[in-house]
C-alpha cells in the first residue's frame, strides 16, 4: 500500500470544506485526520491552515469534529498546538451549544496534557521550549474564558462542564490540596500537579507561587458557588457539591 501523502490529505480537507453533503464532509474530515496523524509532523503542520478553514463551516457537527481532531493532534504532535489552540477559544463563543461543550471538554484534556509536558521538559532539561510556552499562554487564556462561563449566566449544560474544568484546575494548582488520594496516580503514573514545582528554581511561566495563588483563588470561586447552591438549578447544585467533594 502506498504511503499516505500530503496531496491526499489536502484533497480530503478540500472535500470536507467544500462538499455539499454533510456525511461526505465528516467522512472526508475523519480520513484527513488519520492521514495528518500518520504523515511527517512538518508536512502535517503545513496543512493545518487548511484544516482550520473548517472553523467557519456552517455545520455544527463539522465544527465539533474539528475540535476533536485538534485534541487528538494536540496529544500526538503537541509542538504544533499553538497554531490550533486559538480555535478552542473561538469556539467557546460558538452559537451552537454542542460546539461550546466540545471545546470545553477537549480544552480541559489538552490543558492537563500541556501542563504535564511543561513539568517534564522543565525537570528534565531545566528549560521549556518556546512553542510550549506559547501553548501554555494560550491555555491560560482558555482558562480565563472558561472561568467566565462558570460564574456568568448562561446555558446550564455548558456551565456544568465549565465547573468540571474549575475542579481540574484546583486539583492541579491549589496549595491546600495535599491529600495523596486526591492526587492519586492514573494508570500507574503519578498525577502531575503544582507540588512537582515546589522547591526548585522557578520558571517564568511555571512559578509555583503564582500558580498556587491562582489555584487558591479558584478554590474560592467554588466555595462561593457552594454557598449559593440554594439559588442554583438542581443539576448545577449537584455538580458544585461533587466538585467540592472531589477537591
Backbone as a ProteinNet text record, in pm:
[ID]
protein_1_A
[PRIMARY]
XXXXXXXXXXXXXXXXXXXXXXXXXXXXXXXXXXXXXXXXXXXXXXXXXXXXXXXXXXXXXXXXXXXXXXXXXXXXXXXXXXXXXXXXXXXXXXXXXXXXXXXXXXXXXXXXXXXXXXXXXXXXXXXXXXXXXXXXXXXXXXXXXXXXXXXXXXXXXXXXXXXXXXXXXXXXXXXXXXXXXXXXXXXXXXXXXXXXXXXXXXXXXXXXXXXXXXXXXXXXXXXXXXXXXXXXXXXXXXXXXXXXXXX
[TERTIARY]
84.5	0	88.3	55	134.7	123.4	233.3	233.9	140.3	72.2	-15.8	64	4.1	75.2	5.6	81.6	28.3	-86.9	-71.7	-175.8	-306.5	-296.1	-417.4	-490.3	-414	-474.6	-534.6	-464.5	-513.7	-643.8	-651.4	-772.8	-890.5	-865.3	-972.1	-1018.8	-925.6	-963.2	-1045	-1009.3	-1086.4	-1228.7	-1243	-1376.5	-1455.5	-1389.6	-1457	-1502.5	-1429.1	-1460.1	-1564.5	-1569.4	-1648.6	-1766.4	-1768.1	-1874.9	-2008.2	-2115.6	-2247.1	-2313.5	-2265.8	-2328.1	-2255.5	-2330.7	-2269.7	-2198.5	-2257.8	-2195.8	-2060.8	-2054.8	-1928.9	-1825.8	-1870.8	-1780.1	-1717.7	-1801.7	-1749.6	-1662.1	-1701.2	-1619.5	-1482.5	-1481.3	-1354.5	-1267.3	-1329.6	-1253.4	-1190.7	-1264.7	-1208.8	-1092.2	-1105.4	-994.8	-874	-900.3	-791.5	-719	-795.4	-734.3	-637.5	-680	-593.5	-463.9	-475.6	-355.9	-265.8	-325.8	-246.6	-168	-224.2	-157.5	-53.3	-56	35.4	152.6	137.3	246.4	342.6	455.5	556.2	495.2	535.2	476.1	492.9	607.3	629.7	536.6	510.5	416	274.3	241.7	108.7	88.5	192.1	180.6	150.3	203.9	176.8	29.1	-41.1	-182.2	-277.3	-224.6	-311.8	-393.5	-337.5	-421.8	-545.4	-531.6	-647	-746	-692.2	-778.1	-857.5	-790.3	-854.7	-957.1	-955.6	-1060.4	-1198.3	-1199.5	-1326.2	-1392.5	-1322.8	-1386.3	-1501.2	-1505.2	-1616.2	-1723.8	-1714.9	-1816.1	-1953.4	-2058.1	-2192.3	-2250.5	-2191.1	-2243.2	-2177.7	-2259.2	-2205.4	-2134.3	-2179.8	-2113.8	-1971.3	-1950.9	-1815.9	-1728.2	-1782.1	-1704.5	-1671.3	-1768.1	-1742.5	-1633.9	-1640.7	-1539.9	-1402.8	-1399	-1272.3	-1208	-1287.8	-1235	-1177.2	-1247.8	-1199	-1066.7	-1053.9	-929.7	-816.5	-846.7	-745.7	-697	-789.5	-749.6	-656.8	-691.2	-609.6	-472.7	-468.9	-340.9	-260	-331	-262.7	-190.5	-245.2	-180.6	-63.2	-74	27.3	133.8	104.1	200.7	190.6	220.7	195.4	277.3	387.6	468.7	395.7	285.9	207.2	83.2	70.1	-50.9	-76.7	26.8	-4.3	-88.7	-69.8	-147.2	-293	-319.2	-452	-534.9	-468.7	-541.1	-633.6	-594.2	-676.3	-817.4	-832.1	-963.9	-1055.5	-999.7	-1080.9	-1139.3	-1058.8	-1107.6	-1221.9	-1205.6	-1310.2	-1439.4	-1427.7	-1545.9	-1615.5	-1549.2	-1618.7	-1730.4	-1724.7	-1827.9	-1919.1	-1914.7	-1994.8	-2144.1	-2223.8	-2369	-2436.4	-2367.1	-2425.7	-2369.5	-2458.8	-2418.4	-2325.8	-2351.6	-2269.5	-2124.6	-2104.6	-1968.8	-1897.8	-1967.3	-1908.3	-1873.8	-1964.4	-1938.7	-1814.4	-1804	-1688.5	-1560	-1567.1	-1448.4	-1400.7	-1494.4	-1456	-1400	-1465.4	-1418.9	-1278.3	-1259.3	-1128.5	-1023.7	-1063.1	-969.7	-925.2	-1016.4	-981.8	-876.4	-895.5	-799.3	-663.7	-666.3	-541.3	-467.6	-542	-481	-394.1	-450.7	-374.7	-254.3	-270.4	-160.4	-46.7	-81.4	20.5	94.9	21.5	86.6	183.7	143.6	232.7	358.9	343.9	460.3	551.4	492.2	571	659.1	598.6	673	785	753.9	854.1	972.1	942.9	1051.7	1136.7	1071.7	1145	1230.2	1175.8	1251.1	1363.8	1342	1443.6	1552.2	1513.1	1607.1	1639.9	1565.9	1589	1537.3	1464.1	1406.6	1283.5	1207.8	1087	1098.7	1071	1081.1	978.1	1011.3	927.9	786.7	775.5	642.7	552.9	614.1	535	495.4	584.5	548	429.7	436.4	328.1	196.7	206.4	86.3	27.3	113.2	66.7	-1.3	56.2	-4.4	-143.2	-156.1	-287.6	-384.9	-335.4	-422.3	-467.6	-383.4	-424.2	-534.6	-529.8	-639.3	-767.5	-752.9	-867.7	-924.8	-836.5	-879	-961.2	-913.7	-985.9	-1125.6	-1135	-1264.9	-1360.6	-1310.1	-1395.5	-1438.5	-1349.3	-1387.1	-1504.1	-1499.7	-1609.2	-1739.9	-1733.5	-1853.9	-1910.1	-1822	-1865.8	-1943.6	-1909	-1969.1	-2072.1	-2080.7	-2175.7	-2301.9	-2413.5	-2537.3	-2518.5	-2585.1	-2573.9	-2632.5	-2606.5	-2657.4	-2610.9	-2704.9	-2671.6	-2577	-2604.5	-2519.8	-2375.9	-2356.3	-2221.1	-2155.1	-2230.9	-2176.3	-2132.4	-2203.3	-2164.6	-2022.3	-1992.4	-1859	-1754.7	-1794.2	-1701.7	-1665.2	-1761.7	-1734.7	-1637	-1647.8	-1553	-1412.6	-1404	-1273.1	-1216.4	-1299.9	-1255	-1204.9	-1277.3	-1235.2	-1096.2	-1075.1	-944.8	-835.6	-866.1	-767.1	-728.3	-826.8	-798.6	-709.6	-740	-660.6	-516.6	-497.3	-362	-283.4	-351.6	-276.4	-304.2	-413.1	-441	-341.8	-281.9	-181	-241.6	-372.3	-437.7	-468.3	-452.3	-485.3	-360.8	-351.7	-233.2	-267.8	-396.5	-440.5	-385.5	-309.9	-245.4	-345.9	-463.6	-563.7	-621.1	-635	-688.4	-585	-458.8	-352.5	-303.7	-398.3	-365.8	-304.9	-251.9	-192.4	-299.8	-265.8	-354.6	-280.9	-337.3	-275	-134.4	-106.8	25.2	123.4	84.5	172.4	131.2	227.3	190.5	112.9	12.7	-64.2	19.2	33.3	113	32.7	99.4	36.1	144.8	103.3	196.9	303.5	276.6	373.8	503.7	497.1	618	715.6	666	749.4	804.5	750.4	789.5	932.2	1012	1147.1	1254.3	1215.7	1313.9	1326.8	1412.9	1429.3	1310.4	1232.8	1109.5	1136.1	1048.9	1049.6	946.5	969.4	875.1	729.5	703.9	564.8	524.5	616.2	587.3	621	597.3	624.4	519.8	559.9	461.1	381.9	443.1	371.2	254.3	280.5	175.4	67.4	110.3	13.8	-72	-10.2	-88	-183.8	-142.5	-232.2	-356.2	-335.6	-448.2	-535.2	-469.8	-545.3	-629.9	-572.4	-647.3	-762.1	-738.4	-845.9	-961.4	-926.3	-1029.1	-1104	-1032.3	-1097.3	-1198.9	-1164.1	-1256.5	-1381.1	-1363.9	-1479.6	-1574	-1517.4	-1600.6	-1670.7	-1600.9	-1662	-1778.4	-1760	-1868.8	-1989.5	-1962.9	-2072.8	-2141.6	-2062.1	-2118.9	-2210.2	-2171	-2250.5	-2379.3	-2386.7	-2506.9	-2586.5	-2565.8	-2631.3	-2783.3	-2836.5	-2981.5	-3043.9	-2963.1	-3014.6	-2983.4	-2916.5	-2875.8	-2974.5	-2985.6	-3065.3	-3012.8	-3100.7	-3065.7	-2940.5	-2927.1	-2811.4	-2682.1	-2690.2	-2571.4	-2533.9	-2634	-2608.3	-2534.7	-2582.4	-2519.1	-2374.7	-2352.4	-2217.3	-2123.7	-2171.3	-2088.5	-2050.2	-2146.5	-2118.5	-2019.2	-2038.7	-1947.1	-1806.4	-1797	-1665.7	-1596.8	-1673.7	-1615.8	-1568.8	-1647	-1607.4	-1480.6	-1467.5	-1352.2	-1222.8	-1233.5	-1112	-1090.6
-119.5	0	124.9	219.7	341.7	422.3	489.2	571.6	690.4	731.3	847.6	971.7	1058.9	1176.4	1304.1	1411.5	1544.1	1577.1	1540.9	1573.1	1500.4	1376.5	1303.2	1374.1	1414.4	1484.5	1616.8	1688.1	1817	1799.5	1693.9	1666.6	1636.2	1558.8	1525.6	1649.7	1736	1859	1950.4	1953	2033.8	1980.6	1848.1	1788.1	1819.7	1808.6	1838.3	1983.3	2069.5	2212.1	2254.5	2184.2	2234.6	2147.6	2021.1	1932.2	1972	1948.5	1988.2	1887.9	1763.9	1658.9	1646	1655.5	1653.4	1521.5	1409.4	1279.1	1268.8	1321.3	1319.6	1409.7	1525.6	1619.5	1555.7	1495.1	1437.4	1315.5	1233.7	1117.4	1160.6	1261.7	1311.3	1370.6	1440	1501.8	1395.8	1289	1180.6	1112.6	1093.2	1033.7	1127.4	1256.6	1354	1352.5	1338	1331.2	1214	1097.8	979.6	1002.9	1070.9	1099.7	1200.3	1302.4	1403.2	1341.5	1238.6	1173.2	1071.2	1036.1	932.8	988.7	1108.6	1165	1241	1280.1	1354.1	1479.7	1509.7	1622.3	1754.7	1774	1900.5	1913.8	1802.5	1805.3	1829.4	1766	1785.8	1931.2	1992.5	2131.9	2224.4	2192.2	2274.1	2271.6	2166.5	2151.1	2208.8	2247	2297	2419.6	2513.7	2626.7	2582.2	2476	2424.4	2357.3	2289.1	2227.8	2334.5	2443.3	2546.2	2627.5	2617.4	2682.4	2627	2505.3	2441	2503.2	2590.5	2652.6	2744.5	2783.7	2866.3	2783.2	2650.5	2563.7	2593.5	2599.1	2624.4	2505.5	2387.1	2267.5	2250.8	2248.3	2236.6	2103.6	1997.1	1867.2	1870.6	1945.9	1960.3	2038.2	2144.2	2223.4	2140.5	2060.8	1974.2	1872.1	1812.7	1714.9	1780.1	1903	1975.6	1988.9	2019.2	2031.2	1898	1789.7	1658.1	1624.9	1665.8	1642.4	1725.4	1849.7	1934.7	1871	1815.2	1748.5	1631.1	1551	1433.4	1473	1572.4	1620.7	1682.3	1750.9	1813.8	1714	1594.4	1491.7	1426.6	1412.3	1337.4	1426.1	1551.9	1643.6	1778.8	1778.6	1897.8	2018.2	1994.7	2108.9	2201.2	2152.7	2235.8	2294	2271.5	2314.4	2464.7	2551.4	2695.4	2739.2	2672.7	2707.4	2668	2568.3	2508.7	2555.4	2591.2	2621.1	2741.6	2837.3	2957.3	2923.6	2811.6	2771.6	2736.2	2674.3	2640.1	2765.8	2870.5	2997.3	3052.5	3045.8	3094.9	3016.7	2885.6	2801.1	2812.5	2869.8	2895.7	2998.2	3073	3173.4	3128.2	2999.1	2948.1	2958.6	2968.5	2981.6	2849.5	2737.5	2605.9	2547.3	2504.8	2453.3	2332.6	2243.6	2122.3	2155.5	2262.7	2303.6	2362	2445.2	2503.4	2393.1	2298.5	2187.8	2109.7	2078.5	2001.5	2080.9	2211.8	2294.5	2288.6	2291.6	2284.3	2146.6	2041.7	1905.4	1883.7	1917.7	1897.4	1989.7	2114.2	2207.6	2162.9	2103.5	2050.8	1941.6	1852	1743.2	1796.3	1890.7	1946.2	2023.7	2096.3	2175.5	2086.6	1974.4	1884	1825.4	1794	1736.7	1836.8	1962	2065.5	2091.3	2094.9	2117.2	2003.8	1881.6	1767.5	1779.1	1817.4	1832.9	1945	2052.1	2161.5	2111.6	2038.6	1988.7	1895.1	1804.9	1708.6	1779.3	1874.1	1946.2	2022.4	2090.7	2174.6	2090.4	1978	1894.7	1819.1	1780.3	1703.2	1791	1911.3	1995	2127.1	2160.6	2287.6	2407.2	2381.7	2489.2	2436.4	2528.6	2493.5	2552.2	2470.6	2518.5	2627.7	2715.1	2832.2	2794.1	2690.8	2652.5	2610.5	2547.6	2501.3	2618.5	2715.6	2837.2	2906.1	2917.3	2983.1	2906.6	2774	2692.4	2712.8	2716.7	2735.1	2870.7	2973.3	3106.6	3105.5	3034.8	3022.2	2945.9	2842.1	2764.9	2847.6	2938.8	3025.6	3121.7	3165.4	3247.5	3164.8	3039.8	2949.1	2932.9	2917.9	2903.9	3024	3143	3263.8	3267.8	3226.8	3227.8	3126.1	3008.4	2905.6	2947.5	3011.4	3062.2	3159.2	3245.3	3338.5	3266.9	3160	3081.6	3020.5	2976.7	2908.4	3000.2	3128	3217.3	3313.4	3320.9	3413.1	3339	3409.2	3344.5	3281.8	3168.5	3102.6	2963.4	2887.2	2751.3	2664	2594.2	2507	2395.6	2336.1	2227.3	2269.9	2390.9	2442.4	2472	2529.2	2563.1	2438.2	2327.6	2202.8	2162.5	2172.4	2135.9	2237.7	2365	2467.6	2442.6	2398	2367.9	2251.2	2153.3	2041.4	2089.2	2189.8	2248.1	2314.7	2388	2450.4	2345.1	2235.1	2126.9	2076.4	2052.9	2006.9	2108.1	2236.2	2341.1	2344.8	2332.1	2331.5	2212.8	2096.2	1977.4	1991.7	2066.4	2086.7	2189.4	2295.2	2411.2	2460.1	2421	2476	2421.1	2510.2	2468	2387.2	2402.4	2329.6	2185	2150.7	2015.3	1928.6	1856.8	1774.6	1630.4	1598.5	1462.2	1368.4	1269.2	1180.6	1103.9	1077.3	1005.3	1093.6	1223.4	1314.4	1345.7	1331.3	1347.3	1209.4	1120.5	980	957.9	839.7	804.7	767.2	783	744	642.4	522.7	421	387.1	397	364.1	479.3	593.6	709.7	812.1	883.1	984.6	1098	1148.8	1262.2	1388.5	1464.3	1586	1698.9	1778.5	1893.4	1991.5	2105	2213.3	2174.6	2074.5	2033.4	1982.4	1939	1894.6	2010.2	2133.3	2250.1	2315.9	2279.2	2344.5	2304.6	2404.6	2377.1	2392.4	2400.3	2416.6	2561.6	2584	2718.8	2748.7	2854.2	2877.1	2921.9	2879.4	2924.8	3036.5	3136	3248.6	3209.2	3102	3061.1	2946.2	2904	2792.2	2827.8	2950.1	2992.6	2929.2	2837.6	2767.7	2861.4	2971.9	3066.5	3128.8	3169.6	3229.7	3127.2	3006.7	2903	2861.7	2850	2813.3	2924.9	3049.3	3161	3153.1	3119.5	3102.9	2984	2876.4	2760	2790	2864.6	2900	2995.4	3086.3	3176.7	3097.6	2995.8	2911.8	2832	2787.3	2718.7	2811.6	2940.1	3038.4	3054.9	3046.9	3054.8	2938.1	2818.5	2701.8	2716.7	2772.8	2793	2891.2	2998.5	3095.7	3031.4	2947	2876.9	2780.4	2714.8	2621.6	2694.4	2814.8	2891.8	2946	2943.7	2995.4	2885.4	2760.2	2648.8	2658.5	2725.4	2737.2	2815.4	2895	2976.4	2915.4	2799.9	2737.7	2629.1	2601.3	2486.7	2357.5	2258.7	2135.1	2067	2055.6	1985	2061.8	2195.1	2274.3	2258.4	2253.2	2232.7	2101.2	1996.1	1864.4	1869	1934.5	1941.4	2020.8	2133.6	2213.9	2132.3	2062.3	1980.1	1869.6	1805.2	1698.6	1752.2	1870.8	1931.9	1960	2013	2045	1918.2	1811.6	1684.8	1628.9	1651.3	1597.9	1666.4	1794.1	1866.2	1868.2
0	0	0	-85	-94.1	34.3	68.1	188.5	170.2	277.3	266.9	230.9	154.4	106.2	149	139.8	169.5	75.5	-52.5	-150.5	-120	-70.6	-33.5	80.3	179.8	293.2	249.1	162.1	113.9	36.1	-44	-120.3	-27.9	75.8	170.9	247.2	282.9	353	262.3	134.1	39.3	26.8	24.7	18.8	144.8	259.4	386.3	392.2	326.4	332.3	229.5	115.8	3.3	-37.9	2.3	-43.6	19.4	-53.1	-4.3	87.1	87.8	168.4	302.3	411.7	544.7	572.4	530.5	554.8	484	362.7	287.7	355.6	402	469.4	593.5	678.5	802.3	774.8	676.8	641.8	589.6	504.3	449.2	558.4	652.4	760.4	850.7	878	959.4	888.1	757.2	681.4	679.6	665.8	666.4	800.5	908.4	1041.7	1049.8	1001.4	1006.2	928.7	814.1	735	806.1	865.7	936.1	1051.2	1111.6	1223.5	1177.9	1049.8	1001.4	921	863.6	785	875.7	821	897.1	958.4	1082	1154.1	1080.4	1017.3	947.1	827.6	758.8	647.2	697.7	810.3	867.8	907.5	963.4	1007.1	890.3	772.4	654	615.9	659.1	622.2	726.7	842.2	948.1	906.3	828	784.7	707.4	626.4	551.9	647.4	748.2	848.8	923.6	958	1038.7	960.6	828	749.3	786	839.5	874.1	996.2	1067.1	1182.9	1142.7	1015.8	967.9	898.4	909.4	848.3	907.6	824.4	877.9	953.8	937.1	1003.7	1140.6	1244.7	1380	1401.5	1334.9	1350.4	1295.7	1189.4	1134.5	1231.9	1289.2	1384.9	1509.2	1554.4	1669.7	1637.8	1520.5	1479.6	1467.9	1420.5	1411.4	1549.6	1650	1786.3	1833.1	1806.7	1847.3	1778	1652.6	1579.4	1638.9	1674.3	1737.7	1867.3	1944.6	2068.6	2040.6	1941.4	1912.5	1859.2	1773.7	1723.3	1836.7	1927.3	2039.7	2126.9	2141	2221.4	2148.2	2017.5	1943.3	1879.6	1861.5	1799.4	1868.7	1998.5	2078.7	2035	1960.8	1919.7	1822.8	1764.4	1673.3	1740.5	1869.2	1939.1	1936.4	1943.7	1944.1	1825.3	1711	1592.5	1607.2	1689.7	1696.7	1816.3	1926.3	2049.7	2033.8	1950.7	1934.5	1886.7	1816	1767.6	1884.7	1987.6	2104.7	2167.8	2175.2	2229.6	2145.5	2015	1925.1	1944.1	1957.4	1968.2	2104	2203.4	2330	2311.7	2202.2	2172.8	2059.3	2026.3	1915.8	1947.6	1842.3	1860.2	1893.7	1872.3	1897	2026.7	2113.5	2244.8	2232.4	2136.5	2127.8	2092.3	2019.1	1982.8	2104.5	2179.9	2300.8	2400.7	2418.1	2510.7	2469.8	2341.1	2294.7	2313.2	2294.8	2314	2458.6	2553.6	2694.9	2728.7	2681	2709.4	2653.5	2526.3	2464.4	2525.5	2552.9	2614.1	2751.9	2827.6	2959.9	2947.9	2852.9	2832.8	2787.2	2693.4	2641.7	2750.1	2833.4	2940	3029.6	3074	3159.4	3089	2960.3	2883.7	2866.3	2838.8	2820.5	2951.3	3063	3192.1	3224.4	3195.5	3219	3135	3008.3	2920.9	2970.6	3022.3	3079.5	3194	3285.8	3401.2	3356.5	3264.6	3218.8	3152.5	3064.1	2997.8	3097.9	3190.1	3284.2	3378.6	3423.9	3517	3447.6	3323	3252.1	3190.5	3144.8	3069.7	3137.9	3243.5	3309.9	3232.5	3126.1	3045.3	2973.2	2915.7	2841.4	2701.7	2600.5	2463.2	2436.3	2341.1	2315.1	2271	2185.7	2137.2	2252.7	2355	2467.9	2557.8	2573.2	2646.4	2579.2	2446	2372.1	2387.6	2385	2402.3	2541.1	2641.9	2779.3	2796.7	2738.1	2746.2	2682.2	2570.1	2506	2594.7	2662.6	2750.5	2870.9	2918.1	3028.6	2984.5	2859.6	2806	2798.1	2758.3	2754.5	2895.1	2993.1	3133	3177.5	3147	3187	3125.5	2999.3	2931.4	2993.7	3027.7	3088	3228.5	3302.6	3434.7	3422.5	3320.9	3299.1	3272.8	3194	3165.2	3293	3382.4	3504.5	3597.8	3600.8	3700.9	3642.4	3510.7	3448.6	3406.1	3390.9	3345.8	3207.7	3186.9	3057.3	3060.9	2955.5	2942.2	3058.5	3120.2	3232.8	3188.5	3072.7	3025	3004.5	2953.9	2934.2	3068.3	3161.2	3292.4	3368.8	3350	3416.5	3376.9	3248.4	3200.6	3245.7	3250.6	3299	3444.9	3524	3664.5	3678	3590.9	3594.4	3559.3	3472.4	3442.4	3567.3	3640	3764.6	3862.7	3872	3961.4	3923.8	3794.2	3748	3780.8	3762.7	3787.4	3935	4022.7	4166.4	4202.8	4149.4	4180.3	4131.6	4024.7	3973	4053.6	4101.7	4147.4	4288.9	4352.2	4485.1	4587.3	4666.8	4764.6	4877.6	4900.2	5009	4972.6	4845.6	4802.4	4816.3	4926.6	4950.2	4983	4979.5	5008.2	4901.1	4942.5	4845.5	4761.5	4817.9	4740.4	4630.8	4659.8	4559.3	4452.4	4485.6	4387.8	4345.2	4325.4	4302.7	4165.6	4147.2	4019.5	3919.9	3792.8	3683.8	3597.9	3590	3507.5	3551.8	3682.6	3733.2	3728.4	3665.3	3657.1	3761.7	3819.7	3917.9	3853.4	3924.2	3874.5	3890.9	3784.1	3788	3851.2	3933.7	3997	4036.4	4090.8	4118.2	4220.6	4303.8	4404.9	4342.7	4216.3	4147.6	4125	4133.2	4104.6	4230	4345.5	4470.3	4507.4	4546.1	4592.8	4488.2	4361.7	4256.2	4213.5	4116.1	4061	3970.9	3999.1	3922.8	3779.9	3691.1	3552.3	3540.8	3453.2	3442.9	3422.5	3347	3325.2	3416.7	3503.7	3593.4	3737.8	3775.8	3912.5	4004.5	4093.6	4176.4	4266.8	4310.3	4396.4	4320.4	4196.8	4114.3	4082.5	4046.4	4010.3	4129.9	4247.2	4365.6	4405.4	4383.8	4411	4322.6	4195.2	4103.3	4145.2	4188.1	4232.9	4354.9	4449.6	4570.4	4538.4	4442.7	4400.9	4339.5	4262.4	4200.8	4306.4	4408.2	4519.9	4586.2	4594.6	4649.9	4564.3	4432	4342.1	4368.2	4382.2	4411.4	4546.2	4643.8	4775.5	4766.4	4691.3	4673.9	4606.8	4507.4	4440.7	4536.9	4620.5	4717.6	4815.7	4853.5	4949.3	4887.8	4753.8	4687.7	4619	4662.2	4593.2	4598.7	4699.5	4710	4596.5	4527.1	4417	4280.7	4279.4	4153.6	4112.2	3980.8	3936.1	3998.3	4010.8	4080.2	4028.8	3895.7	3840.9	3866.5	3867.4	3899.1	4045.6	4131.1	4273.8	4296.2	4231.7	4245.7	4196.8	4083.3	4027.6	4117.6	4170.3	4260.7	4383.9	4441.8	4560	4525.6	4410.8	4370.1	4346	4284.8	4262.6	4395.3	4489.9	4620.3	4691	4680.8	4743	4677.6	4546.2	4473.5	4513.9	4555.3	4592.3	4742.8
[MASK]
+++++++++++++++++++++++++++++++++++++++++++++++++++++++++++++++++++++++++++++++++++++++++++++++++++++++++++++++++++++++++++++++++++++++++++++++++++++++++++++++++++++++++++++++++++++++++++++++++++++++++++++++++++++++++++++++++++++++++++++++++++++++

